[in-house]
Amino acid sequence: MAEERARFGSLDGLRGVAAAVVVVFHIAVSNERAGSIYKLTETGPLSTFETIMNYSPLRILWAGSEAVVVFYVLSGFVLALPFARGAAVPWKYFYPRRLLRLYVPSIASLVFAYLTTLAIRRAEIPNGSPWLNDHAAAPNGPLQVLLGSSLMTGWGGLNTSLWSLRYEVLFSLLLPLFLWVAFTWKRLLWLKVAAVPLFCMLWPLAGFFYPDLVYLSVFLLGVLMAYNIEALRARAAKIRAVGWVLICAASILLLCYSWLVAGIDPESRWRVSWIGFAAIGATLLVFAVAFWQPCVKVFGSRPIRWLGRISFSLYLTQEPVVVALAFATHGFVPLWVQIPVGFALSIFVAWLFFLVVERPSHRLSRNFARARQLREMGSPSVPEAVERTALGPTKN
C-alpha cells in the first residue's frame, strides 16, 4: 500500500509539473518576441538562446500543448484503474461526482476571468504578441461566461485553456466505451496500442479536418495502461537504469517532436502529426514516473505533490492571470522578469482558488454521491481511497 500511495503521489506530481509547464508556455507566448516565434510569424534571425529554447529538447520546459496530452494519458489511466481492479463506484454515483468536479471549478474560472477583464482592460497592443492580441479581439463578456459554462465552446477570449476540458468531459461520458475496448480482445493489445498514435499521425496528414476523435483517442492509451498495470509492473522490474534513462529521453524527444521538425522545416506537413508522437512520449513519461524509483521519489516529493494538489486550480486560473498581467504591462516586459513574476502570481491565485472553490467542490461532489448512496441503497459510503483514485480531479 505504501508503494501504491507513492506511485499515485508521483502521478499527482506529474500533473503539477505539467500544469506548471502550461503556465510557463502562456507567459512565454504573451511576450511579443516569443509569441511571434510560436506563431511562426517571426521572419528575422533568431538568437542562439531562442533557437535552443524553441528547436531543441529544452522546448519541453514550455511545451504547453504537449503537457495537455500528458493530462489526457493520466486521466485515462487514473479513471480506468479502479474499473480494471473491480473497485470502482457505480456509474450513477460516478457521473454526478465527476461532472460536479469538472464543471463547478471550470465555471468559477470563467467568472474569475471575466472579473479580470473588468479590472484590467484588454486592448490590442500594436506589434504585441499575436496570442495576447487574440484575447483582446475575442468577445469577453457575460455571454461568454454563460456559453463557456457548457465546456463545449463559447468562452471567447476569457479562458481559452478550457478547450482541453471539452475532451475531459466527453471522455468521462464515453468512459464505458473506452473500458470495453480495453477489456475485450486482450490478445490484440499491441494492435490497440499502436492504432492510437498511428491514427493521430495519419488523420491530419491525409488532409482531413482535425476531429474531436483524435484528441479523445489519446485517453485510450492511459486506459490500456490501467488494464495492463501488472504486466507493466513486471516489465518495469526488468528495466535497468540505462534503460530508464533512454525511456525518459525518448519521451522528451517525442513530446518535442513538432518543434524539432519545425527547426528543420517550419512548413513541414509532418508537424501536424505532432499529437501522435506526443501521445507516445506522454505514455512513456507516465510509465517512468509510475515505476522508476528515481522518478517516483522526485515527482512524489512534498513540494511537487503540493503543486499537483493545486494543479487543476492552477490550470483553470493561470491564463486569466497571465493575460491580465501582460495587458497591465503592455506585453513588453523581458521574459526573465515576466516568467518568475507571472509564475509566482499564478501559483498564489491557484492556491486561493483551490481553497475557496476547488476543495469545496470536492466536498460537494463527495457528499452528493454519499447521500445518494445512503438514501437509495442503504449501504456504507465508498472508501475514500477508492474515491480519490476513481474520481480524483483530472489535473490535480
C-alpha positions in Angstrom: 0.0 0.0 0.0 2.8 2.4 0.8 4.4 1.7 -2.6 1.0 2.3 -4.3 0.4 5.6 -2.5 3.9 6.7 -3.5 3.2 5.8 -7.1 -0.1 7.7 -7.3 1.6 10.6 -5.4 4.2 10.7 -8.1 1.5 10.8 -10.8 -0.2 13.7 -8.9 3.2 15.4 -9.0 3.4 14.8 -12.8 0.1 16.7 -13.1 1.5 19.5 -11.2 4.7 19.8 -13.3 2.6 19.6 -16.5 0.4 22.4 -15.2 3.5 24.5 -14.4 4.7 23.9 -18.0 1.4 25.3 -19.3 1.9 28.4 -17.1 5.4 29.0 -18.5 4.1 28.4 -22.0 1.4 31.0 -21.7 3.7 33.5 -20.1 6.2 33.0 -23.0 3.6 33.4 -25.8 2.2 36.5 -24.1 5.6 38.1 -24.8 5.9 39.9 -28.1 9.0 38.1 -29.3 8.3 34.6 -28.0 4.7 34.8 -29.2 5.8 35.6 -32.7 8.2 32.7 -32.8 5.4 30.4 -31.5 3.1 31.5 -34.3 6.0 31.1 -36.8 5.5 34.8 -37.9 8.9 35.8 -36.8 10.9 36.1 -40.1 14.1 37.6 -38.7 17.1 35.6 -37.4 16.8 34.0 -34.0 19.4 34.4 -31.3 21.2 31.3 -30.2 19.2 31.2 -27.0 15.9 31.5 -28.9 16.9 28.7 -31.3 17.8 26.4 -28.4 14.7 27.1 -26.4 12.4 26.5 -29.4 14.0 23.9 -31.6 15.7 21.6 -29.1 14.6 19.2 -26.4 14.6 22.2 -24.0 11.3 23.1 -25.6 9.9 20.7 -23.1 10.2 23.5 -20.5 7.3 25.4 -22.1 5.6 22.7 -24.2 2.1 23.7 -23.3 0.0 21.7 -25.8 2.2 18.7 -25.2 1.5 19.0 -21.5 -2.2 18.7 -22.2 -1.5 15.3 -23.9 0.2 14.2 -20.7 -3.0 15.2 -18.8 -5.1 13.0 -21.2 -3.0 9.9 -20.7 -3.0 10.5 -17.0 -6.8 10.9 -17.0 -7.3 7.7 -18.9 -5.0 5.8 -16.5 -6.4 7.1 -13.2 -10.1 7.0 -14.1 -9.9 3.5 -15.6 -7.7 1.9 -12.9 -10.5 1.3 -10.3 -12.7 -0.3 -13.0 -9.8 -2.5 -14.1 -9.4 -3.7 -10.5 -13.1 -4.1 -9.9 -13.2 -1.5 -7.2 -15.0 1.4 -8.9 -18.1 3.1 -7.7 -21.4 2.5 -9.5 -22.0 4.6 -12.6 -24.9 6.5 -11.1 -22.6 7.9 -8.5 -19.6 8.2 -10.8 -21.2 10.6 -13.3 -22.6 13.2 -10.9 -19.4 13.4 -8.9 -17.2 13.5 -12.0 -19.2 16.2 -13.7 -19.5 18.3 -10.5 -15.8 18.2 -10.0 -15.2 19.3 -13.6 -17.9 21.9 -14.0 -18.0 23.7 -10.7 -14.3 24.9 -10.8 -14.4 25.5 -14.5 -17.4 27.7 -14.4 -15.9 29.6 -11.4 -12.8 30.1 -13.5 -14.8 31.8 -16.2 -16.3 34.1 -13.7 -12.8 34.9 -12.4 -11.6 35.5 -15.9 -14.5 37.9 -16.6 -13.6 39.8 -13.4 -10.0 40.2 -14.5 -11.3 41.9 -17.7 -13.2 44.4 -15.6 -10.1 45.1 -13.5 -7.6 45.3 -16.4 -8.7 46.5 -19.8 -7.9 44.2 -22.7 -6.9 46.4 -25.7 -4.9 45.2 -28.7 -1.2 46.1 -28.4 0.5 47.3 -31.6 3.2 44.9 -32.5 2.3 42.8 -29.5 2.1 39.1 -29.1 -0.4 37.5 -31.6 -1.6 35.2 -28.9 -2.2 38.1 -26.5 -3.9 40.3 -29.0 -6.3 37.4 -29.9 -7.6 37.7 -26.3 -8.4 41.4 -26.9 -10.1 40.8 -30.2 -12.3 37.9 -29.0 -15.5 38.6 -27.1 -15.0 38.7 -23.3 -18.4 39.5 -21.8 -21.0 37.8 -19.6 -22.4 36.0 -22.6 -19.0 34.1 -22.9 -19.3 33.1 -19.2 -22.8 31.7 -19.9 -21.9 29.9 -23.2 -18.5 28.7 -22.0 -20.1 27.1 -18.9 -21.0 24.2 -21.2 -17.3 23.5 -21.6 -18.0 22.7 -25.2 -17.4 26.1 -26.8 -18.3 29.8 -26.5 -15.8 31.1 -23.9 -14.4 33.6 -26.4 -11.2 35.0 -25.1 -12.0 34.7 -21.4 -10.2 31.4 -20.8 -9.1 29.5 -23.9 -7.5 26.8 -21.7 -10.9 25.4 -21.3 -10.6 23.8 -24.8 -9.0 20.8 -23.2 -11.8 20.4 -20.7 -14.2 19.7 -23.6 -12.4 16.4 -24.2 -12.2 15.6 -20.5 -16.0 15.8 -20.3 -16.5 13.8 -23.4 -14.1 11.1 -22.3 -15.8 10.9 -18.9 -19.2 10.4 -20.6 -17.7 7.8 -23.0 -15.7 6.0 -20.4 -17.8 2.8 -20.6 -16.8 2.5 -24.3 -13.1 3.0 -23.5 -13.3 0.4 -20.8 -15.0 -2.1 -23.2 -12.3 -1.5 -25.8 -9.6 -2.1 -23.2 -11.2 -5.2 -21.7 -12.1 -7.0 -24.9 -9.8 -8.6 -27.4 -6.9 -8.7 -24.9 -4.7 -10.6 -27.4 -4.8 -7.5 -29.7 -3.3 -5.3 -27.0 -0.3 -4.2 -29.1 -2.6 -3.5 -32.1 -4.8 -1.3 -30.0 -1.7 0.5 -28.5 -0.2 1.1 -32.0 -3.6 2.1 -33.5 -3.9 5.3 -31.3 -0.7 7.1 -32.3 -0.9 5.8 -35.9 -4.5 7.3 -36.2 -3.3 10.6 -34.7 -0.4 10.8 -37.1 -2.2 9.8 -40.3 -5.5 11.5 -40.0 -4.3 15.1 -40.3 -1.6 14.2 -42.9 -4.4 12.8 -45.1 -5.7 16.4 -45.3 -9.0 16.0 -43.3 -10.3 18.2 -40.6 -8.6 17.6 -37.2 -11.6 16.0 -35.4 -12.5 15.5 -31.8 -11.9 11.8 -32.2 -8.1 12.4 -32.5 -7.9 14.1 -29.1 -10.2 11.6 -27.5 -8.2 8.6 -28.8 -5.2 9.7 -26.6 -7.1 8.8 -23.5 -7.2 5.2 -24.6 -3.5 4.8 -24.0 -4.0 5.6 -20.4 -6.9 3.2 -20.1 -4.9 0.4 -21.7 -2.1 1.1 -19.2 -4.6 0.7 -16.4 -5.9 -2.6 -17.7 -2.4 -3.9 -18.0 -0.8 -2.5 -14.9 0.5 -5.8 -13.6 2.2 -6.6 -16.9 3.7 -3.1 -16.8 4.9 -3.6 -13.3 6.6 -6.8 -14.2 8.2 -5.2 -17.3 9.4 -2.3 -15.2 11.1 -4.6 -12.7 13.4 -5.9 -15.5 14.5 -2.5 -16.8 17.9 -1.3 -15.7 18.9 2.3 -15.0 20.3 2.9 -18.5 17.0 1.7 -20.0 15.0 4.1 -17.9 17.3 7.0 -18.9 16.6 6.1 -22.6 12.9 5.9 -21.9 12.9 9.3 -20.3 15.0 10.8 -23.2 12.7 9.3 -25.8 9.6 10.7 -24.0 11.1 14.2 -24.1 12.1 13.9 -27.8 8.7 12.6 -28.8 6.9 15.3 -26.8 9.0 18.0 -28.5 8.7 16.3 -31.9 6.8 19.0 -33.8 9.3 21.7 -32.8 12.3 19.6 -33.6 10.8 19.1 -37.1 10.0 22.9 -37.3 13.6 23.6 -36.7 14.4 21.8 -39.9 11.3 22.9 -41.9 8.7 25.2 -40.3 6.3 24.4 -43.2 6.6 20.6 -42.9 3.3 18.8 -43.1 4.7 16.3 -40.6 4.3 19.0 -37.9 0.5 18.5 -37.9 1.1 14.9 -36.9 2.6 16.0 -33.6 -0.1 14.7 -31.3 0.6 11.1 -32.3 4.3 11.4 -31.4 3.4 13.3 -28.3 0.9 10.6 -27.2 3.7 8.0 -27.3 6.0 10.4 -25.4 3.4 11.1 -22.8 2.7 7.3 -22.3 6.4 6.6 -21.8 6.6 9.5 -19.3 3.7 8.3 -17.3 5.3 4.8 -17.3 8.6 6.2 -16.0 7.0 8.4 -13.3 4.9 5.5 -12.1 7.5 2.8 -12.0 11.1 4.1 -12.0 12.1 4.8 -8.4 14.1 8.0 -9.0 11.1 9.5 -10.8 8.7 8.3 -8.2 10.9 10.0 -5.5 11.2 13.3 -7.4 7.6 13.6 -8.6 6.4 12.2 -5.2 8.3 14.8 -3.2 6.3 17.0 -0.9 6.7 20.3 -2.9 5.9 18.6 -6.2 2.9 16.8 -4.8 1.6 20.1 -3.3 1.9 21.5 -6.8 -0.1 18.5 -8.1 -2.7 19.1 -5.5 -3.5 22.6 -6.7 -2.7 21.8 -10.4 -6.4 21.8 -11.6 -6.9 25.2 -10.0 -3.6 26.3 -11.5 -4.6 25.2 -14.9 -8.0 26.9 -14.7 -6.8 30.2 -13.4 -3.3 30.7 -14.9 -4.4 32.0 -18.3 -6.6 34.9 -17.0 -3.7 35.8 -14.6 -1.1 35.7 -17.3 -3.2 37.6 -19.8 -4.2 40.3 -17.2 -0.5 40.7 -16.2 0.6 41.0 -19.8 -2.0 43.6 -20.7 -1.2 45.5 -17.5 2.5 45.7 -18.6 1.6 46.0 -22.3 3.3 42.7 -23.1 6.8 44.0 -23.4 8.3 43.1 -20.0 11.5 41.0 -20.5 10.8 37.3 -20.2 13.4 36.9 -17.4 11.2 39.2 -15.3 7.8 38.1 -16.7 8.3 34.4 -16.1 9.1 34.4 -12.4 6.6 37.2 -11.6 3.8 35.6 -13.7 4.5 32.1 -12.3 4.5 33.2 -8.7 1.3 35.2 -9.1 -0.3 32.2 -10.9 0.6 29.9 -8.1 -0.7 32.3 -5.4 -4.1 32.7 -7.2 -4.4 29.0 -7.8 -3.8 28.3 -4.1 -6.6 30.7 -3.2 -8.9 29.3 -5.9 -8.2 25.8 -4.6 -9.2 26.8 -1.0 -12.2 28.8 -2.0 -13.6 26.9 -5.0 -12.0 23.6 -5.8 -11.8 22.0 -2.4 -15.4 22.9 -1.5 -16.5 21.5 -4.9 -14.7 18.2 -4.0 -16.7 18.1 -0.7 -19.9 18.9 -2.6 -19.4 16.1 -5.1 -18.3 13.6 -2.5 -21.2 14.4 -0.2 -23.7 14.3 -3.1 -22.7 10.8 -4.1 -22.6 9.6 -0.5 -26.1 11.0 0.2 -27.5 9.3 -2.9 -25.8 6.0 -2.0 -27.1 6.0 1.6 -30.6 7.1 0.5 -31.0 4.7 -2.4 -29.0 1.6 -1.2 -28.7 2.0 2.5 -25.1 0.9 2.2 -21.9 2.4 3.6 -20.2 5.1 1.7 -17.4 4.3 -0.8 -14.0 4.0 0.8 -12.1 7.3 0.5 -9.0 5.7 -1.1 -11.1 4.3 -3.9 -12.9 7.6 -4.4 -9.7 9.5 -4.8 -8.4 7.1 -7.4 -11.6 6.7 -9.4 -12.9 10.3 -9.2 -10.0 12.5 -8.4 -9.9 15.7 -10.4 -8.2 15.2 -13.7 -5.5 17.8 -13.2 -4.8 17.8 -9.6 
